[in-house]
Amino acid sequence: MKEEIEKYYNDLAKDYDIDRFSNSYGQYIHKQEDEILKKYLNENETAFNLDIACGTGRFLKYADYGIDISKKMVEVSKNKYPLKKISIEDAEHLSFQDSFFDNVISFHLFMHLKVGNMSKVLCEVNRVLKKGGYFIFDIPSEKRRKLTGYNSSNWHGANQISVSLLKKLTSSEWELISYYGTAFFPIHLIPKNFRKIIVRLDSLMSKFFLKEYSSHLIFILRKK
């Protein structure tokens, strides 16, 4: 499966930014994700932050280190951020020493992995993260998918999780600080001209008691 993921993103790398995040759909998602990262990370304190599955570098303003399994994605991000330390790596087998990073982020990675592989990544992140450091990541919501009857036909975006399962997977080594939703409303059904307005309401809905029914969940874990 890793080979399939690598090939998929290698093929997309060249036009990824334009295809995925230059349109109103991608900007909607990016705005919500970025607002949450700003709550916990400082753009001026990035020297020992890591972005796992950094892709073309969408969130490398929060980290001086980035890794990705896709060679082509790494090439694009290196061209955009020549002073960053970006490398090709497998998130399940990180090359960094123990307790090296202050914070770690990862977006649009766990959605592709099985729960067992996700647990391996969690263990590796815990190893390379300093005590008290944050791990911030996203994953599709199991409750939302059950509500809509969504099923992935292949590995792409096939993984999802509930808050209760996430707590079970992380309770021994992590403290769940908070979690947020993104894309509470079905963006694809919202007219493009209204998305900039609706995203503010979406962000509010994604913070309150129905937030677990958002399309994706963003978790903020702190290493114990």
C-alpha positions in Angstrom: 0.0 0.0 0.0 2.9 2.4 0.7 4.1 2.0 -2.8 0.6 2.9 -4.1 0.5 6.0 -1.9 4.0 7.0 -3.0 3.1 6.7 -6.7 -0.2 8.5 -6.2 1.4 11.5 -4.7 4.4 11.4 -7.1 2.0 11.7 -10.0 0.1 14.6 -8.3 3.1 16.6 -7.0 3.7 19.0 -9.9 0.2 20.4 -10.0 -0.9 19.5 -6.4 -1.0 23.1 -5.1 -3.0 24.4 -8.0 -5.4 21.4 -8.2 -6.1 21.0 -4.5 -5.7 24.4 -2.8 -6.0 27.2 -5.3 -9.8 26.8 -5.5 -12.5 27.8 -3.1 -12.9 24.2 -1.8 -9.2 23.8 -0.9 -9.1 27.3 0.6 -12.1 26.5 2.8 -10.3 23.5 4.3 -7.0 25.3 4.6 -8.5 28.2 6.4 -10.0 25.9 9.1 -6.9 23.8 9.5 -4.6 26.9 9.7 -6.8 28.6 12.3 -6.5 25.6 14.6 -2.7 25.3 14.2 -2.4 29.0 15.0 -3.9 28.4 18.4 -1.1 26.0 19.5 2.0 26.9 17.3 4.0 30.0 16.9 5.3 30.7 13.4 8.4 32.3 15.0 9.3 29.2 17.0 9.7 26.5 14.4 13.3 25.4 14.8 12.5 22.0 16.3 9.0 21.3 14.8 8.3 18.5 12.4 5.7 18.2 9.7 5.0 14.6 8.8 3.6 14.0 5.3 4.5 17.6 4.6 3.6 17.3 0.9 4.4 20.4 -1.0 4.9 22.4 2.2 1.5 23.8 2.9 2.2 24.0 6.7 6.0 24.3 6.7 5.6 27.8 8.1 5.1 26.0 11.4 8.1 23.6 11.1 11.7 23.7 10.0 11.7 19.9 9.5 9.5 18.1 7.0 9.3 14.5 5.8 7.2 12.8 3.1 7.2 9.4 1.5 6.8 10.9 -2.0 10.1 11.9 -3.7 8.3 14.3 -6.0 6.4 16.0 -3.2 9.7 16.5 -1.4 11.3 18.0 -4.5 8.5 20.6 -4.7 8.6 21.5 -1.0 12.4 21.8 -1.2 12.1 24.2 -4.1 9.6 26.3 -2.2 11.5 26.2 1.1 15.3 25.7 0.4 16.3 26.5 4.0 14.1 23.9 5.5 15.3 20.4 6.4 13.0 18.3 4.2 13.6 14.6 3.5 12.1 11.4 2.2 11.1 9.2 5.1 8.5 6.7 6.3 6.5 8.0 9.2 6.6 4.6 10.8 10.4 4.6 11.0 11.7 8.1 11.7 15.4 8.7 11.6 15.5 11.3 14.3 16.8 10.8 17.8 14.6 10.5 20.9 13.0 13.6 22.3 14.3 15.8 19.4 11.2 17.8 18.5 9.2 20.4 20.4 6.0 19.8 18.3 4.9 17.5 15.5 2.1 18.1 13.0 0.6 15.8 10.3 -2.3 16.5 8.0 -4.0 14.2 5.5 -1.8 11.2 6.4 -3.8 9.1 8.9 -6.8 9.1 6.5 -4.8 6.7 4.2 -3.5 4.3 6.9 -4.9 1.3 8.7 -5.4 1.6 12.5 -2.4 -0.6 13.1 -0.1 1.6 11.0 -1.6 4.7 12.7 -0.6 3.2 16.1 3.0 2.7 14.8 3.2 6.4 13.7 1.8 7.5 17.1 4.6 5.5 18.8 7.3 7.0 16.6 6.0 10.5 17.2 6.0 9.9 20.9 9.6 8.7 20.7 10.9 11.8 18.9 8.8 14.3 20.7 9.9 16.1 23.9 7.8 15.7 27.0 4.9 18.2 26.9 5.2 18.6 23.2 2.1 18.7 20.9 1.2 16.3 18.2 -1.5 17.8 16.0 -3.1 15.8 13.3 -6.3 15.2 11.4 -8.4 12.1 10.4 -11.9 11.6 9.0 -14.7 11.2 11.5 -16.2 7.8 12.0 -19.5 9.2 13.2 -19.9 11.4 10.1 -19.2 8.5 7.8 -21.7 6.3 9.6 -24.3 9.1 9.3 -23.7 9.6 5.6 -23.0 5.9 4.7 -19.7 6.8 3.2 -17.3 3.9 2.2 -14.0 4.3 0.5 -13.5 1.9 -2.5 -9.7 1.7 -1.9 -6.9 2.9 0.4 -7.4 6.6 -0.4 -9.1 8.2 2.6 -10.3 4.8 3.8 -9.4 5.3 7.5 -11.6 7.0 10.1 -11.8 7.2 13.8 -14.1 8.1 16.7 -13.0 10.1 19.7 -13.5 7.2 22.0 -11.2 4.9 20.0 -8.6 7.7 19.7 -8.6 7.9 23.5 -8.1 4.2 23.8 -5.1 4.3 21.4 -3.4 7.2 23.2 -4.4 7.1 26.8 -1.2 5.6 28.2 1.3 8.0 26.6 -0.7 11.0 25.6 -3.0 13.6 27.0 -5.9 14.6 24.8 -5.9 18.4 25.1 -8.8 19.1 22.7 -10.2 18.2 19.3 -12.0 20.2 16.6 -14.0 19.5 13.5 -13.5 20.7 10.0 -16.0 20.8 7.1 -19.1 20.4 9.2 -21.1 21.4 6.2 -20.9 19.5 2.8 -18.7 22.0 1.0 -19.3 20.5 -2.4 -23.0 21.4 -2.1 -22.3 25.0 -1.2 -22.2 27.5 -4.1 -18.6 28.7 -4.6 -19.6 32.4 -4.1 -20.9 31.6 -0.6 -18.0 29.5 0.7 -16.0 32.4 2.1 -19.1 33.4 4.2 -20.2 29.9 5.2 -16.7 28.8 6.4 -17.0 31.1 9.4 -20.2 29.4 10.5 -18.7 26.0 9.7 -15.8 26.8 12.1 -18.2 27.7 14.9 -20.2 24.5 14.4 -17.0 22.5 14.4 -16.1 23.6 17.9 -19.2 22.7 19.8 -21.1 19.6 20.8 -21.9 18.4 17.3 -18.2 18.7 16.2 -17.6 14.9 16.1 -20.1 14.9 13.1 -17.7 17.1 11.1 -16.1 15.6 8.0 -12.7 15.5 9.6 -11.4 15.8 13.2 -8.2 17.5 14.3 -6.7 16.2 17.5 -4.3 18.0 19.8 -2.3 15.5 21.9 0.4 16.3 24.4 3.1 13.9 25.3 2.9 12.9 29.0 
